[in-house]
Amino acid sequence: PPALPPDSAYTRFYCEENVFLLARALHPRGAWDVFAVFLSNPPRSVALWSQAASPRADGRVVWDYHVVLALRPRDAPTSIDSDSESQWQSQCSDDAEAGAGVWIYDFDTRLGVPCRWPGA
């Protein structure tokens, strides 16, 4: 997957704008489908771990919503295993050479960027 562009714009607490600008920068690369993924639910209480904004050791924070960018190779299958979230491991930028699969870009993570979405 493409590395995070070194000149990527980032504004704290504006994840949707950050993802929009990153999607615009990565879209012309051709070999990838680009998705903005909105994480939310009816109670507007989404717990995420390994977030830079958290003062906790585990990085847990509860957002009302969060937006990340997903890249998928154009020739990849279109279905995603709904149980893959339970398989989440720290398979991030040090594993990025593999290329295949879905890759998540989250400016607000403590993990490497991009991170592979296991099971996808």
Contact map, one row per residue, 1 for C-alpha under 8 A:
111000000000000000000000000000000000000000000000000000000000000000000010000000000000000000000001101100100000000001000000
111100000000000000000000010000000000000000000000000000000000000000000000000000000000000000000000000000000000000000000000
111110000000000000000000000000000000000000000000000000000000000000000000000000000000000000000000000000000000000011000000
011111010000000000000000000000000000000000000000000000000000000000000000000000000000000000000000000000001000000011000000
001111110000000000000000000000000000000000000000000000000000000000000000000000000000000000000000000000000000000000000000
000111110000000000000000000000000000000000000000000000000000000000000000000000000000000000000000000000000000000000000000
000011111000000000000000000000000000000000000000000000000000000000000000000000000000000000000000000000000000000000000000
000111111100000000001100000000000000000000000000000000000000000000000000000000000000000000000000000000000000000000000000
000000111110000001001100000000000000000000000000000000000000000000000000000000000000000000000000000000000000000000000000
000000011111010001000000000000000000000000000000000000000000000000000000000000000000000000000000000000000010000000000000
000000001111111001000000000000000000000000000000000000000000000000000000000000000000000000000000000000000000000000000000
000000000111111000000000000000000000000000000000000000000000000000000000000000000000000000000000000000000000000000000000
000000000011111000000000000000000000000000000000000000000000000000000000000000000000000000000000000000000000000000000000
000000000111111111000000000000000000000000000000000000000000000000000000000000000000000000000000000000000000000000000000
000000000011111111100000000000000000000000000000000000000000000001110000000000000000000000000000000000000011000000000000
000000000000011111110000000000000000000000000000000000000000000001110000000000000000000000000000000000000000000000000000
000000000000011111111000000000000000000000000000000000000000000000000000000000000000000000000000000000000000000000000000
000000001110011111111100000000000000000000000000000000000000000000000000000000000000000000000000000000000010000000000000
000000000000001111111110000000000001000000000000000000000000000000111000000000000000000000000000000000000000000000000000
000000000000000111111111000000000001000000000000000000000000000000000000000000000000000000000000000000000000000000000000
000000011000000011111111100000000000000000000000000000000000000000000000000000000000000000000000000000000000000000000000
000000011000000001111111110000000000000000000000000000000000000000001000000000000000000000000000000000000000000000000000
000000000000000000111111111000000111000000000000000000000000000000001000000000000000000000000000000000000000000000000000
000000000000000000011111111100000000000000000000000000000000000000000000000000000000000000000000000000000000000000000000
000000000000000000001111111100000000000000000000000000000000000000000000000000000000000000000000000000000000000000000000
010000000000000000000111111110000100000000000000000000000000000000000000000000000000000000000000000000000000000000000000
000000000000000000000011111111011100000000000000000000000000000000000000000000000000000000000000000000000000000000000000
000000000000000000000001111111000000000000000000000000000000000000000000000000000000000000000000000000000000000000000000
000000000000000000000000011111110000000000000000000000000000000000000000000000000000000000000000000000000000000000000000
000000000000000000000000001111111000000000000000000000000000000000000000000000000000000000000000000000000000000000000000
000000000000000000000000000011111000000000000000000000000000000000000000110000000000000000000000000000000000000000000000
000000000000000000000000001011111100000000000000000000000000000000000011110000000000000000000000000000000000000000000000
000000000000000000000000001001111110000000000000000000000000000000000011110000000000000000000000000000000000000000000000
000000000000000000000010011000011111000000000000000000000000000000001111000000000000000000000000000000000000000000000000
000000000000000000000010000000001111100000000000000000000000000000001110000000000000000000000000000000000000000000000000
000000000000000000110010000000000111110000000000000000000000000000111100000000000000000000000000000000000000000000000000
000000000000000000000000000000000011111000000000000000000000000000111100000000000000000000000000000000000000000000000000
000000000000000000000000000000000001111100000000000000000000000011110000000000000000000000000000000000000000000000000000
000000000000000000000000000000000000111110000100000000000000000011100000000000000000000000000000000000000000000000000000
000000000000000000000000000000000000011111011100000000000000000111000000000000000000000000000000000000000000000000000000
000000000000000000000000000000000000001111111100000000000000000010000000000000000000000000000000000000000000000000000000
000000000000000000000000000000000000000111111000000000000000000000000000000000000000000000000000000000000000000000000000
000000000000000000000000000000000000000011111000000000000000000000000000000000000000000000000000000000000000000000000000
000000000000000000000000000000000000000111111100000000000000001110000000000000000000000000000000000000000000000000000000
000000000000000000000000000000000000000111111110000000000000011110000000000000000000000000000000000000000000000000000000
000000000000000000000000000000000000001110011111000000000000011111000000000000000000000000000000000000000000000000000000
000000000000000000000000000000000000000000001111100000000001111000000000000000000000000000000000000000000000000000000000
000000000000000000000000000000000000000000000111111000000011111000000000000000000000000000000000000000000000000000000000
000000000000000000000000000000000000000000000011111000000111100000000000000000000000000000000000000000000000000000000000
000000000000000000000000000000000000000000000001111101000111000000000000000000000000000000000000000000000000111000000000
000000000000000000000000000000000000000000000001111111000011100000000000000000000000000000000000000000000001110000000000
000000000000000000000000000000000000000000000000011111100010000000000000000000000000000000000000000000000001110000000000
000000000000000000000000000000000000000000000000001111100010100000000000000000000000000000000000000000000001000000000000
000000000000000000000000000000000000000000000000011111111011100000000000000000000000000000000000000000000000000000000000
000000000000000000000000000000000000000000000000000111111010000000000000000000000000000000000000000000000000000000000000
000000000000000000000000000000000000000000000000000001111111000000000000000000000000000000000000000000000000000000000000
000000000000000000000000000000000000000000000000000001111111000000000000000000000000000000000000000000000000000000000000
000000000000000000000000000000000000000000000000110000011111000000000000000000000000000000000000000000000000000000000000
000000000000000000000000000000000000000000000001111111111111100000000000000000000000000000000000000000000000010000000000
000000000000000000000000000000000000000000000011111001011111110000000000000000000000000000000000000000000000000000000000
000000000000000000000000000000000000000000000011101011000011111000000000000000000000000000000000000000000000000000000000
000000000000000000000000000000000000000000001111000000000001111100000000000000000000000000000000000000000000000000000000
000000000000000000000000000000000000000000011111000000000000111111000000000000000000000000000000000000000000000000000000
000000000000000000000000000000000000000100011100000000000000011111000000000000000000000000000000000000000000000000000000
000000000000000000000000000000000000011110011100000000000000001111100000000000000000000000000000000000000000000000000000
000000000000001100000000000000000000011100000100000000000000001111110000000000000000000000000000000000000000000000000000
000000000000001100100000000000000001111000000000000000000000000011111000000000000000000000000000000000000100000000000000
000000000000001100100000000000000001110000000000000000000000000001111100000000000000000000000000000000011110000000000000
000000000000000000100110000000000111100000000000000000000000000000111110000000000000000000000000000000011100000000000000
000000000000000000000000000000000111100000000000000000000000000000011111000000000000000000000000000001111000000000000000
100000000000000000000000000000011110000000000000000000000000000000001111100000000000000000000000000001110000000000000000
000000000000000000000000000000011100000000000000000000000000000000000111110100000000000000000000000111100000000000000000
000000000000000000000000000000111000000000000000000000000000000000000011111100000000000000000000000111000000000000000000
000000000000000000000000000000111000000000000000000000000000000000000001111100000000000000000000000000000000000000000000
000000000000000000000000000000000000000000000000000000000000000000000000111110000000000000000000000000000000000000000000
000000000000000000000000000000000000000000000000000000000000000000000001111111000000000000000000000110000000000000000000
000000000000000000000000000000000000000000000000000000000000000000000000001111100000000000000000000000000000000000000000
000000000000000000000000000000000000000000000000000000000000000000000000000111110000000000000000000000000000000000000000
000000000000000000000000000000000000000000000000000000000000000000000000000011111000000000000000000000000000000000000001
000000000000000000000000000000000000000000000000000000000000000000000000000001111101000000000000000000000000000000000011
000000000000000000000000000000000000000000000000000000000000000000000000000000111111000000000000000000000000000000000011
000000000000000000000000000000000000000000000000000000000000000000000000000000011111100000000000000000000000000000000000
000000000000000000000000000000000000000000000000000000000000000000000000000000001111111000000000000000000000000000000000
000000000000000000000000000000000000000000000000000000000000000000000000000000011111111100000000000000000000000000001111
000000000000000000000000000000000000000000000000000000000000000000000000000000000111111100000000000000000000000000000100
000000000000000000000000000000000000000000000000000000000000000000000000000000000011111100000000000000000000000000000000
000000000000000000000000000000000000000000000000000000000000000000000000000000000011111110000000000000000000000000000110
000000000000000000000000000000000000000000000000000000000000000000000000000000000001111111000000000000000000000000001100
000000000000000000000000000000000000000000000000000000000000000000000000000000000000001111100000000000000000000000000100
000000000000000000000000000000000000000000000000000000000000000000000000000000000000000111110000000000000000001000100000
000000000000000000000000000000000000000000000000000000000000000000000000000000000000000011111110000000000000000000111100
000000000000000000000000000000000000000000000000000000000000000000000000000000000000000001111111000000000000001111110000
000000000000000000000000000000000000000000000000000000000000000000000000000000000000000000111111000000000000000111100000
000000000000000000000000000000000000000000000000000000000000000000000000000000000000000000111111100000000000000100000000
000000000000000000000000000000000000000000000000000000000000000000000000000000000000000000111111110000000000000000010000
100000000000000000000000000000000000000000000000000000000000000000000000000000000000000000011111111000000000000001110000
100000000000000000000000000000000000000000000000000000000000000000000000000000000000000000000111111000000000000000000000
000000000000000000000000000000000000000000000000000000000000000000000000000000000000000000000011111100000000000000000000
100000000000000000000000000000000000000000000000000000000000000000000000000000000000000000000001111110000000000000000000
100000000000000000000000000000000000000000000000000000000000000000000001100100000000000000000000011111000000000000000000
000000000000000000000000000000000000000000000000000000000000000000000001100100000000000000000000001111100000000000011001
000000000000000000000000000000000000000000000000000000000000000000000111100000000000000000000000000111110000000000011101
100000000000000000000000000000000000000000000000000000000000000000000111000000000000000000000000000011111000000001111000
000000000000000000000000000000000000000000000000000000000000000000011110000000000000000000000000000001111100000011111000
000100000000000000000000000000000000000000000000000000000000000000011100000000000000000000000000000000111110000011100000
000000000000000000000000000000000000000000000000000000000000000000111000000000000000000000000000000000011111100011000000
000000000100001001000000000000000000000000000000000000000000000000010000000000000000000000000000000000001111100010000000
000000000000001000000000000000000000000000000000001110000000000000000000000000000000000000000000000000000111110000000000
000000000000000000000000000000000000000000000000011100000000000000000000000000000000000000000000000000000111111110000000
000000000000000000000000000000000000000000000000011100000010000000000000000000000000000000000000000000000001111100000000
000000000000000000000000000000000000000000000000010000000000000000000000000000000000000001010000000000000000111110100000
000000000000000000000000000000000000000000000000000000000000000000000000000000000000000000011100000000000000111111100000
001100000000000000000000000000000000000000000000000000000000000000000000000000000000000000011000000000011110101111100000
101100000000000000000000000000000000000000000000000000000000000000000000000000000000000000011001000000111100000111110000
000000000000000000000000000000000000000000000000000000000000000000000000000000000000000001111001000000111000001111111000
000000000000000000000000000000000000000000000000000000000000000000000000000000000000000000110011000011110000000001111100
000000000000000000000000000000000000000000000000000000000000000000000000000000000001000100100000000011110000000000111111
000000000000000000000000000000000000000000000000000000000000000000000000000000000001101110100000000001000000000000011111
000000000000000000000000000000000000000000000000000000000000000000000000000000011001001000000000000000000000000000001111
000000000000000000000000000000000000000000000000000000000000000000000000000000111001000000000000000011000000000000001111
